[in-house]
Amino acid sequence: MAASISKTCIFNFSFRRAFLRSLRLRSCYHFSTSVCVASNSKDLLLQLGKRGIVKGAFPEESAYDQLPILLQSAPQTVYCGFDPTSDSLHVGNLLPLIALLHFQRAGHNVIALIGGATAQIGDPSGKTKEREALAQDTISTNVTGLRDSLQRVFTNHNLYYSSGQKLGTINVLNNLSWYKQRNVVEFVSTVGRHFRMGTMLSRHSVQSRLKSPEGMSLTEFSYQMFQSYDFYYLNQHYDCRIQLGGTDQLGNLMSGHDLIHKVTGEHVFGITVPLITTMAGDKLGKSAGNAVWLNRDKTSPFELYQYFIRQEDASVERLLKLLTFLPISEIEHIMEIHWKEPEKRIAQKRLAAEVTKLTHGKDGLETAKRCTHAFYHSSVKALEEMSEEELQELFREAPFCELLLESGTTILDMCRKAKAIPDGPKGCCCRLIRSIMPCVLWCCVAVT
């Protein structure tokens, strides 16, 4: 019987402090091995812990010693899963992605697994009610969207952040490829027999739902079995020994570890990363209703850039450590300059620039800056340089009306017909038009 959640949960301060202390001690020793050591792997977990990216590891008993040795012994394969419940990743998915990239930068091989099959089941972790069932066509569309999100971020990292260093490989896989030919009776008979009801019922994601008025369906209850098998499959076919997941995925990580250990006797590990939350402590994501998307057709580069510009001073240093590849020493220098004139939002601007470039590339960052200058600094020059797509993105949420204008219509007449300005003395209206000139120019562009 696996240990209970309360016994194995390692997300408390005392464990994290002990875990990082053990990594510091481990980094003092040189490990001689006949196997090629993964480049840049020394102190990897220690550095990720300092940045706040590593929240904990499982199983606790062996994570202290065996995991650092494993990472330094040879290039490992690390995976993280993303269920296609929407056609785009969101900001809440960025940290697991960046964690994968840190492992790739250290010479390890990484797998981003799209859950084309498990999306049909629905992960109950962190949910207060059952997810709505998705049609297969919708899931297929979502898989394409997620693949675009993942590949764009990976490509931008290669272009702008690899600095010529030798990187590990990246694979983007879909777990539907190993489930679509399986028979349900055979699967339950061969895989299901390794799971124990008591252990499955003890998981926090299950307990919280069983206590809710809605309860939990058998479909959702079985999710941990499917995610565990994903880990087992990747272990057998890609020699994957490490799974990354958010802190809400601890139960699923534990189940995957237990399955592999029972079937093969091999030691594998789970590493958890913190969830990105709002200042109020709410999880970011589409189900929370506050998602900021990574695909341009859902959240423009300008909107993504402004989201990070608006971050509070209390959060910005933490986000710089979590969501950028800037050295900690450089982040400390940025914060030192920032606190001298916090009203200039120097740290927020650097954060916004780094995340936007990783997500949308240099062109996307330039788009975001042009839109910012046009919208917030009334820059006519920036507005003139903007493409039609950028103009549409800038005013995506703005109300609009269509007018048929007669020859000789003035801008003042047009604004009054569109009810963009109140009736009043001509001088007052002209001053108002000057203050909203970017919007007026957009109206002119839309008309032409």
N, C-alpha and C positions, 0 to 999 in steps of 0.2 A: 504494500500500500504506500503510495507516495505521501510525503509529508504534507501537512495542511498548508493552506495559503499563508496563514499567520506565521507559520514556522519558517517558510522559505522566502517570504517576501523580503526583498533586500533594498527597497527603495527608501530606507530611512537614513538619516544623517550618519549614524554611527557605523553602519555597514559601508557606506560610501567612503567615509574617512578611512576606515580600516582597509578597504579595497585599494584605494589610491596609495596608502602607506605601503602596502605590500608590493605594489607596482614600482614604487620608488626604490625599495630594497632590491627588488628583482633586477632593476635596471643597473644596479651597481655591479652585477656579475656578468662575466662573458661566457656565453654558452658555445662550447666547441661542438661542431657537428659536421658530419661528412656530407650533409645535404646543403644545397645552396640556400643561404639565408635570404629571405625577402628583403629587398632594399628598402631602407627607411622604416623598417618595422620596429626597430629598437625604440622603446618608450612610446609606441603608438597609443596604447591604452591610457598611459599616463597623460599624454598631451590631450587626448580626447576628453579625459576626465577633467583636466584643468579648464577646458573650454565649456564644460557642462554638457557635452554631447553624450557621454556615457553616464547613464543613470545607475545602472547595476548590471550584474551578470548572473547567469544560472548554469549549472547548480552551484550554490554558494560554497560548498565544501571544496570543490576543485578549481573554482574560478580564481582563487587567490594565486595558485601556483601554476596550474597546467595551461591555462589560457595564454598568459604571456609567453611561456616557453613554446607553445604551438605556433604562435604568430611569428616568433623569431626563428623557428626551425626551418621553415620553407614557405613559399607562397601558398596561402590557403584560399578556399572558395567561400565567400560570404554571400548570403542572400537576404532579400527583404521582399515581402509581398504587397501588392496593391490591387485591391478588388475594384473592378470597373463598374462601380455603382453610379458613375457619371461619366461624361465624355471628356473630362479634363481632370488633371490633378489640381489640388489647391495648395495654398500656402501651408496648411497643416501637414502636407506630405513632403515639404521641402527638407525638413530636418532628417528624416530617414534617408532621403536621397543624398544629402550632403554627407551623412555618415558613411554611406556606401562609397562615395567618391574619396573620402579620406582613406578608406581601406585600399581603394584602387591606387591612390597616390603613393601608398606604402608598398606597392608591388603585388598586392593580392588581387585575385580574380573575383569579380562581383556578378551577381545575377539579380536583375529586377524581374520579379515574377508577377505577371498579370493574371489575376484569378478569373479567367473566363468561365471556369466551371464553378468555383466557390461563390461567385457572385450570384449564382442561381440558388444557393443555400442561404446566404446572408449571415454575416458575422454579428453575434449578439453583444460583443464586447463594447462596453460603454454606452449601450443603447437602452432606453427605458421602455421601448416597445418594438415589435417586430418590423423589420424593413418591408416595404412594399415589394411584391414579387415583380421581377423585370421580365419582359418578353425577350425571347432569344435574339430577335432582330435588334432590339435596343442594346443588349449586352454586346453584340458584335460591333455595333457602332461605337459603343463606349470603349471597347478594346482598342479600336483604331485610334480614338482620341487619346487614350492613355499612352499608347505606343508613341504617338507624335510628341506628347509632353516629355516622356522619358528620353527619347532619342535627341530631342532638341537641347535639353539640359546637358546630356552627356556630351553632345557635339560642342556646345558652347564652352563647357569645361575644358575640353581638349584644345580648343582654339585659343582661349584667353587665360587659362589658369594652370596649365600643365607645366609651363616654363621649360619645355624640352626634357623634363624628367621621364624616365621609363615608367610607364603605367602598366598595371595589370589589365587583363581583358575584361570586357563587359558583354554580357548576354542579356537580351530581353526575351523572356520566354512566356508562354501561355499555358497554364496548367490544364486547359481543356485538351491539349494534345495527348495527355496520358490518361484522361478519364473517358474520352468519348468512345473508346472501344471496350471499356470494362463492363462486365455484367454485374448488376447490383447484388445479386445473391452471392456470387463469387467474391466480390469486394467485402461484403459484410462478413462472410465466412472466414476469409483469410486475414483481413485487417482488423475487423471488429473484435475478434476474439482476444486481441492483445490489450483491450481497454477494459477497465473495471468501473462499474457504475458508481461506487463510492467515491472514487477519485474524481470522476467527471462531475459528479454532483457537488463536490467540494469547491470547484472553481468559483471565483468571485463573480464572474460574468453570469454564471448559472444561478448562484445563490440570490443575487440581487433581482434577477428576473422572476425567479420562483416566488419571491416574496411580494411581487407587484400584483396589482389587480388583474392584469392581462395574462400573467403567467408566461409560459414558454412553450413553443411548439417543438415537436420531435425534430423537425427540419433544422431549426436553429441549434438544438441540443447536439446534433450530430456534427456541427461545424468544426469543432475542435478535432474530430477524427480526420476530417478531410485536410485541414491545415497540417496536422501531424504527418499525414501520408505525403504531403508535398515535400516536407523536410526529408522524410525517408527516401523518397524518389530522387531528390537532388543529391542526397548523400550517396546513393548507390550509383547514379549515372554521372555525377559531376564531382564526386568526392567532396561534397559540401559538408562542413562541420560546424558552421557558425550561422545562426539566424539572427537578424536584426528585427526589432519591433518596438512599437511604442509601449509605454508602461502599461497601457490597457491590454496589451497582448501577452502579459506574463503567463496567464493560464494556458494559452495556446502554445507558447514556447516550451513550457514544462511538459505538456502532452507530447510534443514532438520529440523532446529529449527522451522521455520515457519509452516511446515506441521504438526508437532507434536502438536504445540500450537493450531493450528486451529481445529484439529480433537479431541484432548483430553483436551485441556486447561492446560496441564502440562508444567512446566518450565524445559527446558533442556538446555545444554550448549555445546559450541564448544571451544576447546583449540587448539591453533595453535603452531607449533614448527617451528623453522627456517629451511630453506633449506641449506644443506651442499653444499658449492660451492668451486670452485678452487680459487686460489689467484687472478685470473683475473675476478672473479665474476660469472663464468659460472656454471650452475647447473650440478651436477654430475648425470649421468644416461645414459641408453643405447641410448636414442634418441639424447642425446648430443654427443654421440660417444666416451665418455671417461669413460665408466662404469668399475668399479672394482667389480667383482662378489663375492657373498658369497658362492656359491657352488664350491666345489673343482675341478670339471671337467672343469670349465670355468676360474677360477682364483685359482692357487694353494696357499696353506698356505704361501709358500715362497714369492710369488708375492704380496700377501696381506700384509705380514709383511714388505716387502721392500717399498711398497707404503706409509706406515706410517713412516718408517724410513726416507724417502725423504721429509717429510713435512718441510716447512720453520720454522725458529725460531719464526717468527711473528704469526704463526697459532697454534703452538703446545699447548700452555696453554689453548686456547679456546677449542681445540679438546679433551684435557684431561678432561675438565669439561663436555663436551657434550657426549663423547663416552665411558667413563669409570665410574665405581662406586666408584672410589677413593674419600675419603673425601676431601673437598676443602683445608683443612689445610695441608693434605699430598701433594696435587698438588702444593701448594705454596712452600712447602719445596723442592719438586723435582725441581721446577723452580729456586729456590735459588741456589741449587747445580749446575743446568744446566748452569746458566749464568756465573759461575766461570770458566768453561771450555766448552764453547758451541761447540767446535770442536769435543768433544766426543759424542755429540748427546744423552745425558743421557735421556732427556725428550722424545725425539722421540722413543728411544728404549723401554721406559716404555709404551708409547702409543701403539706402535706396538705389544708389548707382550700382553697387556690387550685386545686389539681388536681381535687379532688372537686367543687367548685362548677362548674368548666368542664365536667366530665364528666357530672355528675348534677344540676346546678342548685342553687339555694339550698335547696330541699326535701330534696335528697339529702344536702347538707352537714349540715342540721339532724338528719336521720336518723342520720348517722354520729356526730354529737356526742352524741345521746341514747344510742345504743348504747354508746358509749365510757364515758359516765358511769354507765350501768347495770352494765356488765360489769367495768370496772376501778375504779370508785369506789363500788360497792355502793349506788348511788342508787335508792332505792325510788320517789322522785318521777319520775325519768326513766323507770323501768320502767312506772309507771302511765300515763305519757303516750304510750307506744309503741303503734303499731298492731299488728294481728295479723301483717301482712306483715313489719314490722320485727322482731318477736319471732322469727318463723321464720327470718329472715335471720341474726339474732344467734346463734341456736343451730343453724344449718344443719348443721354438721359434728359436732354433739354426739350421742353415743349416746343412745338413748331406749328406753323400754319402755312397754307399755300395761298398766294395772292396772284391775281392777274393784273400786272401794272401797266398803266397807260404811259405813252410817251410823255416825257417831261416831269414824271413823278420824282419828287425830291426824296432824299433819305429821311428827312423829318416826316414827310407825308407817309412814306412807307412804314416807318416805325409806329406812327399813330394808327394806321390801318391795321397793323398787326397787333395793336394794343400792347406794344412793348414799352411805351412810355405814356404817362398820363397827359391829358390836355393841360395846357398852361402857357405862360408867356414864352415867346420864341427864344429869348435869351436863356432862360432856365432849361428849356428843352435841349438847346444846343450844347450846354454844359453837360447835361446828362448823357447825351449821345457820345460826347468825347470820352466820358468815363466808361462807357460800355462799347467803345469802338470795335474791339475784337468781335463782339457778338454781332454788331451791325455789319461788319465786313463779311462775317459768315452768312448773314442773310443775303448779302449781295451775291456771294459765290453760289449759294443755293439757288437763287433766282436765275442766274446766268447758266 
